[in-house]
Every structure is written in C-alpha cells, then in structure tokens.
Amino acid sequence: MKVIPLSEGAFTVDKSKLFVPFSLSEDKMKERSSGSLLVEIQPFVVVTDTDILLLDTGLGFSDENGEMQIHQNLLNAGIHPSHITKVLLSHLHKDHTGGISIKSDPQHLSFPNAVYYLQRRELNYAFEKGFPSFITEELMALKTNSQVVLLEDNSGTIGKTIKYEVTGAHSPFHQVFFIYENGQTVFYGGDDAPQLQQMKHRFAAKYDFDGKKAMELRTKWWKTGEKEKWIFLFYHDVRNPFWQF
C-alpha cells in the first residue's frame, strides 16, 4: 500500500470553530491565542492494488481560480480527482467534509467516480445539529446521490480489504477504518486518534463527545498497533502525518 498525506496546512481553532491559517514559525507560535488548538488539516490517499481511497476531504478551500485545494493536492501527487474510487468519511464535521461537494454547486459531489461511505446516523445527526460544526448545505448531495452508501451497522466491511467500526468517541457516530493488504494494516482513527502525542499519553479531551472512551480506545489501538506493526494516519498532527512501529 502507498500512503499519501494531502496537507492543507496548519490552522488555529478556538470556541468560535473558525479555522484560521497559521504559520509554524517560532515567532508566530508565540502569538497563538489562549485556549486555541493548533491543528493540521490533512486528508489521506491510500493506494491499494484495487482502489485509490480518500480518507476524509479537508476544508474544501479553493484558490483564486476556483480550483479546490484538495483537487490540486491530488494532482500534485499524480492522481486525478476522477481516479478516486472510494471516499471514506470518519464523521461530518466541517473540517473533514469541506471537499465533499462542489462549492458553487453543492448538489454535485467533487469526486465523480467515487463511492462515498458514511454512517446514516452521522448524516442525520449533522442535519439535526447544523452550524457551526456542520455545514449542511455542503452535505446535501450525500442525501440524494446514488454514489453514496449509508452504513447502518456499528461495524462491518467495505469490499474485501476495509473494515469500519463506530466508536461514538469524538462524536456520537464517529467511525474509524482499518485497511488490510499484503500483511499490512493502515489504521485511520479520524478525530478519535488525531495526533501522535495523544496516542503516547493518556489524555481526555473536553471537545470529544466521550473523552474518556476516546482515551481508552487510543491506548488499546496503540498497544495493538505496536504489536502488529500498524501504520497510523494522523489527520491533525502538524509534525507527524503517519507513524509505523
């Protein structure tokens, strides 16, 4: 398997839930507002023998020419957006789903040949809660498009190589993914396991739906991953996009 991080840059985010671009220079680090989080926004591509998988879709920002950043990042990696075969969505918070649909026409999905996989309960929850955590107008296509598969179970498989599990840790219907091929395991924990340091140290985050559960799951995954030599993918880590024992 080949793993490709698609970094959109570092951002600060506070209680306003606005993602503000941020420089990682030493001078700028001192200017961070009190109580803000420093996070990377980093979808991933995993290339297997049978699929080109996209794990979450970033903020969905575009450049001055209207080109979506995630599309450009894919092209820079030698992958045309139309070549993505599956989009795996951990949850629907706006920093993970901004690239799902076309901003100028949100009824159209931005990866035209991909099948999108998400939890039906997560979609219902997103429309129930709405702004600021969820941008529902950008999620409309997930309700109506034949490319979308709404998962119903707490665990299951997608094809022969992908396993999903609903954790209910970071958010009520958050799911994580395991991708298996040729004796390797790639683990994507989304916001249940967003950064390397959270795997190494027991930490219950106040912003999680169930912080204690997230902490215990991270401990379990880290021990199993160490034993089985998993590749961990970290969506919000500004220094370490992935880790392998």
C-alpha positions in Angstrom: 0.0 0.0 0.0 1.1 3.6 -0.6 0.0 6.4 1.8 0.0 10.0 0.6 -0.8 12.9 3.0 -2.7 15.7 1.4 -1.8 18.6 3.8 -3.9 21.7 3.6 -1.7 23.5 6.2 -1.8 24.4 9.9 -4.7 26.2 11.5 -5.7 27.5 14.9 -9.3 26.9 16.1 -11.0 28.1 19.2 -14.5 28.1 20.6 -15.7 30.0 17.5 -14.9 26.9 15.5 -13.3 29.1 12.8 -10.2 27.6 11.2 -7.6 30.3 10.8 -4.4 29.6 8.8 -1.3 29.7 11.0 2.5 29.8 10.4 4.6 27.3 12.3 7.5 29.8 12.7 8.8 30.3 16.2 7.7 33.9 16.2 4.2 33.1 15.2 3.9 30.2 17.7 4.1 32.8 20.5 1.1 34.7 19.0 -1.4 31.9 19.4 -4.5 33.0 21.3 -5.0 31.5 24.7 -7.2 28.3 24.6 -6.8 27.8 20.9 -5.8 24.5 19.3 -3.1 24.2 16.7 -4.1 21.5 14.1 -3.1 20.3 10.7 -5.8 19.6 8.2 -4.7 16.5 6.4 -6.8 14.1 4.4 -5.0 11.0 3.1 -4.9 8.9 0.0 -4.2 5.2 0.3 -3.4 3.4 -2.9 -4.1 -0.4 -2.8 -4.0 -3.0 -5.5 -7.7 -2.4 -6.2 -8.6 1.1 -5.1 -7.5 4.7 -4.7 -9.0 5.6 -1.3 -9.6 9.1 0.0 -9.9 9.4 3.8 -11.9 12.5 4.7 -11.9 15.5 2.4 -10.5 18.6 4.2 -11.8 22.1 4.5 -12.8 22.4 0.8 -10.9 25.7 0.3 -10.3 26.9 -3.3 -7.7 29.2 -4.8 -8.3 32.4 -6.7 -9.0 30.4 -9.9 -11.7 28.4 -8.2 -9.6 25.2 -8.1 -10.3 23.1 -4.9 -7.2 22.7 -2.8 -7.8 19.0 -2.3 -8.0 18.6 -6.1 -4.8 20.4 -6.6 -3.1 18.4 -3.9 -4.2 15.2 -5.6 -2.9 16.4 -8.9 0.4 17.3 -7.3 0.6 13.7 -6.1 0.0 12.5 -9.7 -3.7 11.5 -9.0 -6.6 12.9 -11.0 -9.7 13.5 -8.8 -11.7 11.3 -11.1 -9.4 8.4 -10.2 -10.6 8.3 -6.6 -12.6 5.1 -6.2 -13.8 5.3 -2.6 -14.2 8.2 -0.2 -14.3 7.0 3.5 -15.7 9.6 5.9 -15.0 9.3 9.6 -17.6 11.9 10.5 -19.1 15.0 9.1 -17.5 18.0 11.0 -16.8 20.7 8.5 -13.0 20.4 8.7 -13.4 16.8 7.4 -16.1 17.3 4.8 -15.5 20.6 3.1 -14.2 18.9 0.0 -17.2 16.5 -0.4 -19.1 18.6 -2.9 -18.6 21.5 -5.3 -18.9 24.8 -3.5 -20.7 26.5 -6.4 -23.0 23.5 -6.9 -23.2 21.5 -3.7 -25.6 19.0 -5.2 -22.7 17.6 -7.1 -20.0 15.5 -5.4 -16.5 16.6 -6.1 -15.1 13.1 -6.8 -17.3 12.0 -9.7 -16.3 8.3 -9.9 -16.0 7.6 -6.2 -18.4 5.8 -3.9 -18.8 7.7 -0.6 -19.2 5.7 2.6 -20.5 7.2 5.8 -22.8 6.4 8.7 -26.5 7.1 8.1 -26.9 8.2 11.8 -24.0 10.6 11.4 -25.7 12.2 8.4 -29.0 12.6 10.4 -27.1 14.0 13.4 -25.3 16.6 11.2 -28.6 17.9 9.9 -30.1 17.9 13.4 -27.2 19.9 14.9 -26.2 22.1 11.9 -23.9 25.1 12.1 -21.2 25.8 13.3 -19.9 22.2 13.4 -21.7 21.1 10.3 -22.2 22.9 7.0 -25.4 21.2 6.0 -25.8 22.9 2.6 -22.5 21.3 1.6 -23.7 17.9 2.8 -27.0 17.9 0.8 -25.5 15.7 -2.0 -24.9 13.0 0.5 -28.7 12.7 0.9 -29.6 12.4 -2.7 -26.7 11.0 -4.7 -26.5 7.4 -5.9 -22.8 7.4 -5.3 -23.4 7.4 -1.5 -23.6 4.3 0.6 -25.1 5.0 4.1 -23.8 2.4 6.5 -26.2 1.1 9.1 -24.2 -1.1 11.4 -21.7 -0.4 14.1 -19.1 -2.5 12.4 -18.6 -4.2 9.1 -16.6 -4.5 5.9 -16.3 -2.5 2.7 -15.2 -4.8 0.0 -12.5 -7.3 1.0 -9.9 -5.1 2.4 -11.6 -2.3 4.5 -13.2 -2.7 8.0 -15.1 0.1 9.8 -16.1 0.5 13.4 -18.4 3.1 15.0 -16.8 4.3 18.2 -19.0 7.1 19.5 -16.0 8.8 21.0 -15.1 12.1 19.3 -18.7 12.4 18.1 -21.8 10.2 18.6 -21.4 8.3 15.4 -17.7 8.7 14.6 -16.2 5.7 12.8 -12.6 4.5 12.2 -11.2 2.5 9.4 -8.7 -0.4 9.0 -7.3 -1.1 5.6 -5.6 -4.5 5.1 -3.4 -5.6 2.2 -0.4 -7.9 1.8 0.1 -8.3 5.5 0.0 -4.6 6.3 -2.6 -2.7 8.3 -3.3 1.0 7.8 -5.3 2.5 10.7 -7.2 5.8 10.3 -8.8 7.0 13.5 -10.0 10.4 12.3 -10.6 12.6 15.3 -10.6 9.7 17.8 -6.8 9.4 17.1 -5.9 12.8 15.6 -2.3 13.3 16.7 0.8 11.2 17.7 1.2 12.7 21.1 -2.4 11.7 22.0 -1.5 8.1 21.3 1.6 8.2 23.5 0.0 10.0 26.5 -3.4 9.4 28.2 -5.4 12.5 27.5 -9.2 13.0 27.7 -10.2 16.0 25.6 -13.1 18.2 26.6 -14.1 18.7 23.0 -14.8 15.0 22.5 -18.3 13.6 22.9 -16.9 10.9 25.2 -13.3 11.9 26.1 -12.7 9.0 28.4 -13.8 6.5 25.8 -11.6 8.2 23.2 -8.6 8.0 25.6 -9.1 4.3 26.3 -9.6 3.5 22.6 -6.3 5.2 21.8 -4.5 3.2 24.4 -5.9 0.0 23.0 -5.1 0.8 19.4 -1.6 1.9 20.2 -0.8 -1.3 22.1 -2.3 -3.5 19.3 -0.6 -1.4 16.6 2.7 -1.7 18.2 2.3 -5.5 18.4 1.0 -5.8 14.8 3.1 -3.0 13.2 0.2 -0.9 12.0 0.6 2.3 10.0 -1.2 5.1 11.9 -2.5 8.1 10.0 -2.9 11.4 11.9 -5.3 13.9 10.4 -4.5 16.8 12.8 -0.8 16.3 13.5 1.4 19.3 12.4 4.6 17.3 12.6 3.8 13.6 12.0 1.3 12.7 9.3 1.8 9.0 9.9 3.7 6.6 12.2 4.8 3.0 11.9 6.5 0.9 14.5 
